[in-house]
Amino acid sequence: MMAGGRVLLIANNFPPVRGGSALVYSELARHANGMVEVLAPRTHYADDLPLIGWREHDRQAPFRVTRLMLLRTPLRQSGDEPPIARLRFIAYDLALRLAVLGRLVAILATRPISAVCVGELMSGAWILRVLRFWPGLRRVAYVHGEEITTDDNYDPSGRRRRAALAAADVIIVVSRFTFDTVASMLPGARDRIRLIENGVDFDRFAPAPGGPRGDLIERHGLRGHFVFVSVCRLLEKKGIDNAIRAFATLHRADPALRFLVVGDGPYAGTLAQIAVGEGVGEAVVFAGDVPDADLADHYRLGDVFVMPNRALASGDTEGFGLVFLEANAAGLPVIAGRDGGSPAAVRDGENGLLVDGHSVPAIAAAMRRLREDAALRARLAEGGRARASRSDWRLKAAEFIAACHDGARP
């Protein structure tokens, strides 16, 4: 270990896994100029299946990645278990932790690592506690939001999460919402919390000089239509269900409107049923998951970006909303829900509109307003580009390194 050395980022969710936290950790490492190494799995804990393409990803990455089979136990079905099954699981968990610890010690003993950042609070809490015995090492917890707001059967009182946060020298949060939530959980930790909002690859998502790709316009049947677009994992908290209901109210008066939904997830079937039930089954286009190479081009197909996220009864909510910055970088005004950390990404009236994601009429009013007011769309789009330019990943990576070395301002 050495002062001002590299940061070892331990991430269960890491490419080729797709999603918000995986993207955050990948971009921080990519733009840290060799100051970040990564410890990640080669099997996904959610389904215990090998990650397809991890070798190719790691060969091309401009940073060092060390892989283990797993960093945490696979998810299990809830319910009563016989004692012998429980004992087997405990033994498996212990063996896995010993394997992770062995690799972690080998890395710390042979590489110039000065800080370890754990990217998943609950499953990585034990690492933060064990590393207290490694002299001079900075222990960092990276917190997005939903992992501390969602009701958890494993930790219904929040005691385990508070203990994990207490074991960290530095707690990085992605929004003021998450900052305040952590501070309320652990009042004595306020001076150890560092706010680093998520970033965006500004150049990648910039509007294309030649306009949207013609082949994608034809593929999705969008030529000549005004297009609302959503890009996200299809989960209930994203609010796409209410966005479809709101879109249906506009579509009745303006049948030329289209709603392009990009992404996949467990809520996809429900959303398709809602679209049919609302009479807009043909006007709502489900593009499914798209390759990374085509992602920016799908944003560019839209005129307005819509993701009216909302907090669920379980406490699950949006921690920040990377997609809002990506849409802004693509030159789109956005409509976001007020819940969770979204107001950190979207300033109402500056780069988009904030709405009550529980209210279909409120969402419809915002969609109608942006459909009818071209000057407002242009002003918000301009504000969005300016907002995104201030959130470039290169700046965020520098903030991350500074925070891990405890040089950032709270």
Backbone hydrogen bonds, N-H to C=O, Kabsch-Sander energy under -0.5 kcal/mol:
donor,donor_aa,acceptor,acceptor_aa,energy
5,G,2,M,-1.8
6,R,112,P,-2.8
7,V,35,M,-2.9
8,L,115,A,-2.8
9,L,7,V,-0.7
9,L,37,E,-3.1
10,I,8,L,-0.6
10,I,117,C,-3.1
11,A,9,L,-0.7
11,A,39,L,-2.3
14,F,12,N,-0.8
17,V,14,F,-2.0
23,L,19,G,-2.2
24,V,20,G,-2.4
25,Y,21,S,-2.4
26,S,22,A,-2.0
27,E,23,L,-2.7
28,L,24,V,-2.3
29,A,25,Y,-2.1
30,R,26,S,-2.5
31,H,27,E,-1.8
32,A,29,A,-1.1
35,M,32,A,-1.5
37,E,7,V,-2.8
38,V,64,R,-2.4
39,L,9,L,-2.6
40,A,38,V,-0.5
40,A,66,T,-2.5
42,R,68,L,-2.0
43,T,69,M,-0.9
44,H,49,L,-2.7
47,D,44,H,-0.6
48,D,44,H,-2.4
49,L,44,H,-0.6
51,L,42,R,-2.5
52,I,50,P,-0.5
54,W,51,L,-1.0
57,H,53,G,-2.3
58,D,54,W,-2.5
59,R,55,R,-2.2
60,Q,56,E,-1.5
61,A,57,H,-1.2
66,T,38,V,-3.0
68,L,40,A,-1.7
75,L,45,Y,-2.2
85,A,82,P,-0.7
86,R,82,P,-1.9
87,L,83,P,-2.4
88,R,84,I,-2.1
89,F,85,A,-2.1
90,I,86,R,-2.3
91,A,87,L,-2.3
92,Y,88,R,-2.4
93,D,89,F,-2.9
94,L,90,I,-2.4
95,A,91,A,-2.4
96,L,92,Y,-2.4
97,R,93,D,-2.4
98,L,94,L,-2.3
99,A,95,A,-1.8
100,V,96,L,-2.4
101,L,97,R,-3.0
102,G,98,L,-2.5
103,R,99,A,-2.0
104,L,100,V,-2.6
105,V,101,L,-2.7
106,A,102,G,-1.9
107,I,103,R,-2.1
108,L,104,L,-2.6
109,A,105,V,-2.2
110,T,106,A,-0.9
110,T,107,I,-0.7
111,R,107,I,-1.8
113,I,111,R,-2.3
114,S,6,R,-2.7
115,A,6,R,-1.3
116,V,138,R,-2.7
117,C,8,L,-2.8
118,V,116,V,-0.5
118,V,140,V,-3.0
119,G,10,I,-2.8
119,G,117,C,-0.6
124,G,120,E,-1.8
125,A,121,L,-0.6
125,A,122,M,-0.8
127,I,124,G,-0.7
128,L,124,G,-1.4
129,R,125,A,-1.8
130,V,126,W,-2.6
131,L,127,I,-2.3
132,R,129,R,-1.2
133,F,130,V,-1.7
134,W,131,L,-1.7
137,L,134,W,-1.5
138,R,114,S,-2.2
140,V,116,V,-2.8
140,V,138,R,-0.5
141,A,170,V,-2.4
142,Y,118,V,-2.3
143,V,141,A,-0.6
143,V,172,I,-3.3
148,I,145,G,-1.7
149,T,145,G,-1.0
150,T,146,E,-2.1
151,D,314,S,-3.4
155,D,152,D,-0.9
158,G,155,D,-1.0
162,R,158,G,-2.5
163,A,159,R,-2.3
164,A,160,R,-2.2
165,L,161,R,-2.4
166,A,162,R,-2.3
167,A,163,A,-1.1
168,A,165,L,-1.3
169,D,139,R,-2.3
170,V,139,R,-1.9
171,I,192,R,-2.6
172,I,141,A,-3.0
172,I,170,V,-0.5
173,V,194,R,-2.6
174,V,143,V,-0.9
179,F,175,S,-2.4
180,D,176,R,-2.8
181,T,177,F,-2.0
182,V,178,T,-2.7
183,A,179,F,-2.5
184,S,180,D,-1.8
185,M,181,T,-1.7
186,L,182,V,-2.4
189,A,186,L,-2.6
190,R,187,P,-1.1
192,R,189,A,-2.5
193,I,190,R,-1.2
194,R,171,I,-2.9
196,I,173,V,-3.0
196,I,194,R,-0.7
198,N,174,V,-0.5
200,V,391,S,-1.9
202,F,200,V,-1.4
205,F,201,D,-1.7
206,A,202,F,-0.6
206,A,203,D,-0.7
211,G,208,A,-1.9
217,I,213,R,-1.9
218,E,214,G,-2.3
219,R,215,D,-2.2
220,H,216,L,-2.1
221,G,218,E,-0.8
222,L,217,I,-2.6
223,R,217,I,-0.5
225,H,222,L,-2.2
228,F,226,F,-0.5
228,F,258,R,-2.7
229,V,304,V,-2.5
230,S,260,L,-2.6
232,C,262,V,-2.3
234,L,264,D,-1.8
235,L,233,R,-1.6
238,K,235,L,-1.3
239,G,236,E,-1.7
243,A,239,G,-1.7
244,I,240,I,-2.2
245,R,241,D,-1.9
246,A,242,N,-2.5
247,F,243,A,-2.8
248,A,244,I,-2.2
249,T,245,R,-1.1
250,L,246,A,-1.3
251,H,247,F,-2.8
252,R,248,A,-1.5
253,A,250,L,-0.9
254,D,250,L,-1.5
257,L,254,D,-2.0
258,R,226,F,-2.2
259,F,283,A,-2.3
260,L,228,F,-3.1
261,V,259,F,-0.6
261,V,285,V,-3.2
262,V,230,S,-3.2
262,V,260,L,-0.6
263,G,261,V,-0.5
263,G,288,G,-1.7
267,Y,234,L,-2.3
268,A,265,G,-1.8
271,L,267,Y,-2.2
272,A,268,A,-2.1
273,Q,269,G,-1.9
274,I,270,T,-2.3
275,A,271,L,-2.4
276,V,272,A,-2.0
277,G,273,Q,-2.8
278,E,274,I,-2.1
279,G,276,V,-1.5
280,V,275,A,-2.6
284,V,280,V,-2.0
285,V,259,F,-2.9
285,V,283,A,-0.7
286,F,284,V,-0.6
287,A,261,V,-2.5
287,A,285,V,-0.8
288,G,261,V,-0.8
294,D,291,P,-1.7
295,L,291,P,-0.6
295,L,292,D,-1.1
296,A,292,D,-0.6
298,H,294,D,-1.4
298,H,295,L,-0.7
299,Y,295,L,-1.5
300,R,296,A,-1.8
301,L,298,H,-0.9
302,G,299,Y,-2.1
303,D,227,V,-3.5
304,V,227,V,-1.5
305,F,333,P,-2.6
306,V,229,V,-2.6
307,M,335,I,-2.7
309,N,307,M,-2.2
310,R,237,K,-2.3
312,L,316,D,-2.6
315,G,312,L,-1.9
324,F,321,G,-1.3
325,L,321,G,-0.8
325,L,322,L,-0.6
326,E,322,L,-2.0
327,A,323,V,-2.6
328,N,324,F,-2.3
329,A,325,L,-2.7
330,A,326,E,-1.5
331,G,328,N,-1.8
332,L,327,A,-2.3
334,V,351,N,-1.0
335,I,305,F,-2.0
336,A,353,L,-2.5
337,G,307,M,-1.0
338,R,355,V,-1.9
339,D,309,N,-0.6
341,G,318,E,-3.2
342,S,339,D,-1.2
344,A,341,G,-1.9
345,A,341,G,-0.6
345,A,342,S,-1.5
346,V,342,S,-2.5
347,R,345,A,-0.6
348,D,346,V,-0.7
349,G,352,G,-3.2
350,E,347,R,-2.8
351,N,347,R,-1.6
352,G,347,R,-0.9
353,L,334,V,-2.6
355,V,336,A,-2.5
357,G,355,V,-0.9
359,S,356,D,-1.8
360,V,358,H,-0.7
363,I,359,S,-2.0
364,A,360,V,-2.9
365,A,361,P,-2.3
366,A,362,A,-1.8
367,M,363,I,-2.4
368,R,364,A,-2.8
369,R,365,A,-2.3
370,L,366,A,-2.1
371,R,367,M,-1.9
372,E,368,R,-2.2
373,D,369,R,-1.6
374,A,372,E,-0.8
377,R,373,D,-2.1
378,A,374,A,-2.3
379,R,375,A,-2.3
380,L,376,L,-2.7
381,A,377,R,-2.4
382,E,378,A,-2.2
383,G,379,R,-2.3
384,G,380,L,-2.4
385,R,381,A,-2.2
386,A,382,E,-1.9
387,R,383,G,-2.4
388,A,384,G,-2.8
389,S,385,R,-2.1
390,R,386,A,-1.0
390,R,387,R,-0.6
391,S,388,A,-1.8
392,D,389,S,-0.7
393,W,200,V,-1.2
395,L,392,D,-0.9
396,K,392,D,-1.6
397,A,393,W,-2.8
398,A,394,R,-1.4
399,E,395,L,-1.9
400,F,396,K,-2.4
401,I,397,A,-2.4
402,A,398,A,-2.1
403,A,399,E,-2.5
404,C,400,F,-2.4
405,H,401,I,-1.6
406,D,403,A,-1.6
407,G,402,A,-4.0
408,A,402,A,-0.6
